[in-house]
Amino acid sequence: MDPERVRTRGLQYEEILGGTLAGYGLRFEKRSRNQIGAGHANIVVSKNEYVEGLLFKLSDEHQIEKMDPFEGVPVHYARDTICVESQVGMILAWTYFANSAVIGKNLKPPRWYLNHLLAGRLYLSPGYMKQLEQIDCLD
């Protein structure tokens, strides 16, 4: 959710919108490749929850391929499309889902990792920001 991180990874985009994905919940259950006990973000089906995030309108359809190596596709995450609600209506957007082989239990995000999610604050609701700020981190 960090626009600066997206830029430094070489993706070119034209616009950022806030988005809401109903029926899903945010979990930090994807085992880190570099830190024992650390969990990275995943979204899971959860009827009574929702996830907020940023929607980047990429300059062309191939830009998303630049993100795949950073997300560890295809070993750590799989990329798929999902319909996300935005202020301009429903948008078909790419997202990453953690592969079952890298899911762990009792993991927490490192503070630096959660800060990347918090960097999207301009596009997130105050209530969702409060939820993110209350997440227990490793450090």
C-alpha positions as CSV (number, residue, x, y, z in Angstrom):
1,M,0.0,0.0,0.0
2,D,3.0,2.3,-0.1
3,P,3.1,4.4,-3.2
4,E,6.8,5.1,-2.8
5,R,7.6,1.4,-2.6
6,V,5.6,0.8,-5.8
7,R,7.6,3.5,-7.5
8,T,11.0,2.2,-6.3
9,R,10.0,-1.2,-7.6
10,G,9.8,0.3,-11.1
11,L,6.1,0.3,-11.7
12,Q,4.6,3.2,-13.6
13,Y,1.1,4.2,-12.7
14,E,-1.3,7.1,-13.6
15,E,-3.6,7.2,-10.6
16,I,-4.2,5.8,-7.1
17,L,-7.6,5.1,-5.7
18,G,-8.7,3.7,-2.4
19,G,-10.5,0.3,-2.6
20,T,-12.6,-1.9,-0.3
21,L,-12.8,-5.7,-0.6
22,A,-15.8,-7.0,1.3
23,G,-15.9,-10.6,2.5
24,Y,-12.2,-10.8,3.0
25,G,-9.9,-10.3,6.0
26,L,-6.3,-9.2,6.4
27,R,-3.9,-11.7,8.0
28,F,-0.2,-11.7,8.6
29,E,0.2,-15.4,8.0
30,K,2.6,-15.7,5.1
31,R,6.0,-16.7,6.6
32,S,8.8,-14.3,5.9
33,R,11.7,-15.5,3.9
34,N,14.1,-13.5,6.0
35,Q,12.9,-13.3,9.6
36,I,11.7,-16.1,11.9
37,G,8.3,-15.4,13.4
38,A,7.6,-12.7,11.0
39,G,4.3,-12.7,9.0
40,H,3.6,-10.9,5.8
41,A,0.2,-9.9,4.5
42,N,-2.4,-12.2,3.0
43,I,-6.1,-11.8,2.4
44,V,-8.5,-14.6,3.2
45,V,-12.2,-15.2,2.6
46,S,-14.0,-14.0,5.7
47,K,-17.7,-13.3,5.4
48,N,-18.0,-10.5,8.0
49,E,-14.8,-8.7,7.4
50,Y,-13.4,-6.3,4.8
51,V,-10.0,-5.2,3.6
52,E,-9.0,-1.7,2.4
53,G,-6.1,-1.0,0.2
54,L,-4.8,1.0,-2.7
55,L,-5.6,0.5,-6.4
56,F,-2.9,1.6,-8.7
57,K,-4.0,2.4,-12.3
58,L,-0.9,1.0,-14.1
59,S,0.3,2.8,-17.2
60,D,0.0,-0.5,-19.2
61,E,-1.1,-4.1,-18.5
62,H,2.5,-5.4,-18.3
63,Q,3.6,-3.2,-15.4
64,I,2.2,-5.7,-12.9
65,E,4.8,-8.3,-14.0
66,K,7.5,-6.0,-12.5
67,M,5.9,-6.6,-9.1
68,D,5.9,-10.5,-9.3
69,P,9.6,-11.0,-8.4
70,F,9.2,-8.8,-5.3
71,E,6.2,-10.8,-4.2
72,G,7.9,-14.1,-4.8
73,V,5.6,-15.3,-7.5
74,P,4.9,-18.2,-8.0
75,V,6.5,-19.8,-4.9
76,H,5.3,-17.5,-2.1
77,Y,2.3,-15.7,-3.7
78,A,0.0,-16.3,-6.6
79,R,-1.4,-13.3,-8.5
80,D,-5.1,-13.2,-9.5
81,T,-7.8,-10.7,-10.3
82,I,-10.6,-9.8,-8.0
83,C,-13.4,-7.2,-8.0
84,V,-12.8,-4.3,-5.6
85,E,-15.1,-1.5,-4.7
86,S,-13.8,2.1,-5.3
87,Q,-15.2,5.6,-5.4
88,V,-15.7,5.2,-9.1
89,G,-17.4,1.8,-8.9
90,M,-16.2,-1.8,-9.1
91,I,-12.8,-2.4,-10.5
92,L,-11.2,-5.6,-11.6
93,A,-7.8,-5.5,-9.9
94,W,-4.7,-7.7,-9.5
95,T,-3.9,-8.9,-6.0
96,Y,-1.6,-11.4,-4.5
97,F,-2.7,-14.5,-2.4
98,A,-0.2,-16.4,-0.3
99,N,0.3,-20.0,-1.3
100,S,-0.7,-22.6,1.3
101,A,2.8,-24.0,1.5
102,V,4.1,-20.7,3.0
103,I,1.3,-20.1,5.5
104,G,2.2,-20.2,9.2
105,K,0.6,-19.7,12.6
106,N,1.3,-17.2,15.4
107,L,3.2,-14.8,13.1
108,K,3.4,-11.0,13.5
109,P,4.4,-8.4,11.0
110,P,7.7,-6.5,11.6
111,R,7.1,-2.8,12.3
112,W,8.9,-1.8,9.1
113,Y,6.5,-4.0,7.1
114,L,3.4,-2.7,8.8
115,N,4.6,0.9,8.1
116,H,4.4,0.2,4.4
117,L,0.6,-0.5,4.8
118,L,0.3,2.6,7.0
119,A,1.9,4.7,4.2
120,G,-1.4,4.4,2.3
121,R,-3.3,6.4,4.9
122,L,-4.5,9.1,2.4
123,Y,-6.6,6.4,0.7
124,L,-7.8,4.5,3.8
125,S,-10.7,5.2,6.1
126,P,-9.9,6.5,9.6
127,G,-11.5,3.3,11.1
128,Y,-9.3,1.0,9.0
129,M,-6.2,3.1,9.8
130,K,-7.0,2.6,13.5
131,Q,-7.3,-1.1,13.0
132,L,-3.9,-1.2,11.3
133,E,-2.3,0.9,14.0
134,Q,-3.4,-1.5,16.7
135,I,-1.8,-4.6,15.1
136,D,0.8,-6.1,17.4
137,C,4.2,-6.1,15.7
138,L,7.5,-8.1,16.3
139,D,9.5,-4.9,17.1
